Amino acid sequence: MTTGSARPWGRAIMLGAVLAGLAACRAPTAESPAADSGATAKEAARVEAWALPAPAGSAQPDLALAADGDLLLSWLEPSSGKDLRLQFSRFNPGGTPPAAWSAPLTIAQRQDFFRNWADTPHVYALQDGSLWAHWLRSTGPGRMDYGVDLVRSGDGGATWTMPRLVHPAGTPGDHGFVTFWPQSADTLGIAWLDSRQKAATGGHDGHDDGHDHAGGAAMMLRAAFYDPQVAQEGEWPLDASTCDCCTTSSAMTDRGAVVVYRGRTQDEIRDTRIVRFDGVAWTAPRDVHADDWKIAGCPVNGPVVVADGNRVWVAWYTEAGGVPEVKAAMSENAGDAFSAPVTLASGTQVLGRLGLVRSGDGLLLSWLEQSADDSQRLMLGRYDLAWGDAARTEVATLAARGRASGIPRLQATADTAWLVWTDVADGAPQLHGARVRL
């Protein structure tokens, strides 16, 4: 167990195969002073509803920003029989809703999607105009045997290549928690968590009841590049011991791509690490900060990163001090070293599940908190480039409990933040969106 207070769903969270499962939350507690200590010097943000093209029953949203400024929304929705559809639509921020949304297009329709509330499909656009997407596919025979399928479209999403696994076919165990980056104008960079060394010891067989992952062989972080023919240009192991089911994140610096993730030591210390591709090879893993959070299970709460030039900003969730916190740090040298971390949110109400983007001359960070009435609220923080001058906005109150809210998605254009999240209505998931005028 962790050194923090007991949080039954926030500790060794068992990942269900379906999003709609409503996990029990911890008992509500009063907010700490840090939770509402945001500065009021900035002009108040204006929150407006943002209508989405996803029908009722949709879940697992992703939101990406294309080079042309369009926003790309993807989601999973029920189809005929046992089929699910992975859909996407484009939004022109300069247009007028709802006409600004393109007609939804289907990326894939199949019965063997592996659905996971935290490990969602992604859609991504490169500078050459190509679109890329991934999803999780059950590979059997065990329930926790699933892999990462990757596809590309060169015609705006009208057609897609045949899916290919990013890891060796036939590899048992779980693979997922993908992050994409633009390795070049037409080459995709991808990193994922990979269980091949765990599977080699038979460790994956014990996880049919979820992702507890205490003891046994560790998951690893791997990366690859893909060219316009979806041919793998290179594939590397980045870290041989990572947390088993925390989200990963990546960004491009002037010195190459950086990937952040939650590491794992033999003593079950699970802090945020960073690696960088220097053009030839990957650097050795290093801690963004040694929080020394000891937790014998996966918190399913990974770090996020953005970069500009050689400056890198990372935010992460931790309970190392016994209280849930969102911390952040900055590097001036592409991740070689980081400043002392600052605490952006603290208290038993903090749930994490972060989103981070650059916006103008500042940073935007989103996270979830628990309200006293057991509902959740989606928060947006605005900061300068030194993680100071904070201002917080409550974007929405969610009826969802526990894992049913998934992980909200955040992007920004000009002076507007765009957020998408999953809520629950009449026991079924439903996507919601908001635009926040800054």
Phi, psi and omega in degrees: 000158179284165179284350181277183178290156184291127176227098193304324180265344183269358179269243181279080186291131177270117183283114175282162180277349179237142182291327192286352179297128183261104181282151178288138178265166173289165180294141181293145179226163180292150179288149172279159179302331182295336185290331182240031183265015181297144181292153180250009183292328180286152176299138182299137177283152180249120183263128179231145176295143180237105182294135182247154181275359183282132181284168175303143183094353180283154181202182177053059182283155169225149182222120182233156179250122180277164181297332180276003178094353177288150173264137180248117178252130173235158181196163172256136179223153177294147175232204182288145178059230180265004182290151167238152176243133168266113186248160170211159179212152179256146178232129177266107183301339179275354181272186180245117179298151359272001184295341183288342179280135172283160176298133181301140176243151182267125174277316179203148173224122186195170180262347189258021170301138168262115185265134184215128187298332184255338186252085192261158172299156177233151170235147187209149179237133174263168184295335179282002179092354179289150175248142178232150178210157174220159171211171177263134180237131176295129181247349175060172005277339180283157180296330181264017171268107178208157185227178183256115174267136181238136178223161179224147174234133176254005182232037175077012178100003178291320177225156183226153177292164173296137181294143175227141178289140180277351178240167183303133178298144179086358178287118179286167178096185187258143178221134181174206182053062186277147165228142179250153168208160180275096179293328169206186182299331181232011182241128182267134168260140181216138172232151182206162172274136191226134185254019187298323179284329174293317180296327181297335178262003182078010185293333183288343184294337184271010189249021179294342179265009176127188185259073174280309170057044171260124181081174178080180180296150185268154166293164178227162176255130178230162181217159178205161172246146178231133181272180184297343176268010183058034173264137182285122182271338180185154181212133188223146164277129183259325180205129185274358181212102181234164170298148195279333188209041172258142179299151176249166181209156183213162178201161179256128172251174176292345179253013177118174182290142171243145177233131176245150187194174178261121179277180180208125176261172178297336179269011179065033169275125187234079181254170183282132178239165179220143171229158180221141175269120186267011182104339178234315184216170178264142176290161174292147178299142174221152178287136168294318172202141180275085176289328184066045176279115179260119181211121182274059181169167185267127179280355180049055187205079188274170181279168177228153185215146167224161182214157175209114186065238175254008175271136182229133177241132181231138173233149184205163178258141177208156170234027185300327181272007180093354179228137178302134180217151166252121181243163181209154178211166182229145174240140176261357186229046174060029174096005178293324178209152182235153174292165174300138184290153172245152179264122182263333177207143183208145178134162183293349178279347186282123180256339181084225184060073197270155166228144184215133176215157167280146178211109181060236180259026182214195183231146174239134179229131176247151176200167178255146173229160177261132178269165182297335180269014176080001172279178177241157176227143180263122184251149174231123177251141177245133186222158170279183187284356174253018182064026177248189178053051188285146170215133185245145177229133172275115186278318185199154169254130185253141173281340184298150176241151173055230186281350185296339179277351178060214179239113178299155180243144186225135169219169180216143173223131179050241183254030184228135171261142181239126182232143177227140180208170178254132172236182181232133176226124181055038176081001182240148179289154178205138181273144176228156179220157176215146168250135181242112178282122188265000000 
